[in-house]
Amino acid sequence: MNLKEEAYFDVAIIGAGTMGIAAGAFLAQQKVNTVLIDAFDPPHHHGSHHGDTRMIRHAYGEGRQYVTLVKRAQQLWEELEQHTTYKIFEKTGVLGLGPKDSSFLQETIEAANKYDLPLDILNSKEIKERWPGFSVPDHFIGCFESESGLIYSENAIKAYKEIAINNGAKLVTNTPVQQIEMEEMNNIKISTENQVYYAKKVIVTAGAWVAKLLPDLNLPIRPTRKAFGWFDAPADLYDITNFPSFYVEDDTNMCYGFPCKDGAGLKIGRSDGGQAIDPNQHKQNFGQYETDEEDLRFFLRTYMPKANGELKQGKTCLYTLSSDNHFIIDYHPEHENIIIACGFSGHGFKFGSVMGEVLGQLAQKGKSSFDISLFSLKRFDL
């Protein structure tokens, strides 16, 4: 029998993906003795942060309660870019499309009005005149945020990883956590195959694997396999220099996309649909389901027929959907030194920077300077 080594830390972060690596960087900069433990080696293609790009919107259709957080996230992303060699933010603008009576777009407009955010409301004729690559019906409107854009997701992970390590955090990769246990004196024992870690505080940010690590909680989250792809499209219509990041919310589609850059193609994904999956079974197997490509083709045929070219590349990722599509950020109901952050429901990456700050504050001070009451576990009666 091999005896496991032991190590002691102030804070242990389980899962060094988007939220975990940002929290690790925040804490390390505060000189907190921190370890990050990940089953893989971020950035990687097993979870939710790969695929080059993620959208950042400020006028938030999922609820105006998010706006204060996303504005801070934008500030932190731009600060990150100033302190790294990586390109982090691209101000492409973001165009939201849908019927005039779309509840998502109406909430977007209300959020913009409440927080005095720049938002142009366009009719279908104006949309097609400004961006001839779109084909939209007459009853559609567009909501264009000129100050929004995209985050280079894997660059962001690399940048936070370097900041965490350079400021003294320990990063343990390719090491799945097997068990989290409470010990005497409120210490927390984290067991892996070859080593045991002890920490005063634990932040669990393991994405689709959180429910496996905390099985007794019965968290209302569902890991879901999602497909996305890059398609050959004319650069004069869809290049990053003249085309925005975008999304469509209609009666049957919840799709999003990004302009072409450096010949990679137009990126398209679908926010709804997908297949429920055990995260341990997730693979890069785009094309396993006919719908992987066909759902994306249907969107292109409907709204961007000039971009319905050759599939250049297809990938899959994981969403971790909460039962109400809002985040879960809270202390463990029975252990206040365990902090849980999960269920980001496919719209969480843009908040990664500010979530690092929020989680760091919770671990250090026992509270956050931001209102995160919307994300409490109490809403599920756990």
Residue, then its C-alpha position, 0 to 999 in steps of 0.5 A: m500500500n502506497l502512503k499518500e503525501e500530505a500538503y497544507f494550504d489556506v485555500a484549495i480550488i478543485g477545478a482550474g478551468t474558467m472560474g477556478i483559474a481566475a480565483g486562483a490568480f486573484l488569491a495568489q495576488q493577495k498572497v493567499n497560500t493556494v493550490l489548484i487541482d485539476a483532472f486535466d491541464p488547462p486550457h484543454h478540450h474536456g470541459s467548457h472553455h475551449g473553442d477559441t472565443r466566447m461572447i461578452r454582452h453587457a445589456y443582459g437578456e438573461g436578467r438585468q441583475y447580471v449587468t453590474l457583474v458583467k460590467r466589472a467582468q469587462q473591466l477585469w478582462e481589459e486589465l488582464e490584457q494589459h498585464t499579459t502578452y495574450k490578446i484577451f478582448e476583441k471589440t466586435g460589437v454584439l448583434g442580437l436578432g429576434p422577433k420584436d416581441s422576443s422576451f430576451l430582446q425586450e429584457t436586453i433593451e430594459a437592461a440597457n435603459k436601466y444601466d444607460l448602456p449603448l444599444d442601437i435598435l434596428n429594423s430588419k431593413e437596417i440590419k440587412e443594409r448594415w450587414p448584408g451577410f444576414s437574411v432576417p424576416d421583416h418582423f425581426i429587430g436587432c439590438f446592437e451593442s457597439e462596446s461589447g464583443l468577444i473574449y479569447s477564452e483559451n488565451a484568458i485561461k493561459a493568462y490567469k494560469e501564468i498569473a496564479i503560478n507566478n504569484g506562488a499558487k501551486l497548480v496540480t494537473n492531470t489529477p482527479v480529486q477522489q473525495i472531499e471530507m471534513e476533518e477536525m478543527n474545520n480542516i478539509k481533506i482532499s484526496t487524490e490517487n497519490q496525495v492528500y491535501y488539507a485546506k482551511k477553505v475549499i472552492v469547488t469549481a469543477g464544472a460538469w463534475v461538481a455533482k460527482l464531487l458533492p453527491d449528497l447535495n443532489l445539485p439541480i445541474r445537468p451536464t449537456r454535450k453541445a456541438f459547434g463548428w466553423f464554416d467557410a464564409p466570404a471574408d468580404l461579408y463575415d470578416i472580424t473587421n466588418f462583422p459582429s459577434f451575434y446571436v438569434e433568439d426566435d421561436t425555435n432557435m437559440c444560436y450564436g456565432f462569431p465572425c471569421k478571423d485569419g481564415a478560420g471560418l465563421k463560428i456557429g453554435r446552438s445554445d439550446g438542444g444538446q444531449a445530456i451526458d456523464p462528463n466522464q464520457h465526453k469526447q471530441n466526437f463532432g458528427q456522432y449525431e446527425t444534428d451536430e452539423e444539421d442544426l448549425r446548417f439549418f441556422l445558416r440556411t435560415y439566417m446566413p445562407k451566404a455563409n453556408g459553406e464547407l465545414k472547416q472544423g467541428k468540436t463539442c463542449l460541455y454546458t452545465l445547466s442549472s434547473d433555472n439557467h441561473f448560476i449557483i454560487d454559495y457556501h455548502p449548506e452544512h459547511e461554510n468553508i466549502i464554496i460551490a460555483c457551478g451551473f453556469s448554464g452556457h452563459g458563464f464564461k464572460f463572467g470568469s474574471v469577476m467570478g475569480e474576484v467574487l470567489g476570492q472574496l468569499a474565501q478570504k472575507g466570507k462575503s462578496s462586495f457584489d450582490i450574488s443573492l440570485f445565485s443562492l442554493k436556497r432557491f432550490d430548498l437544499 
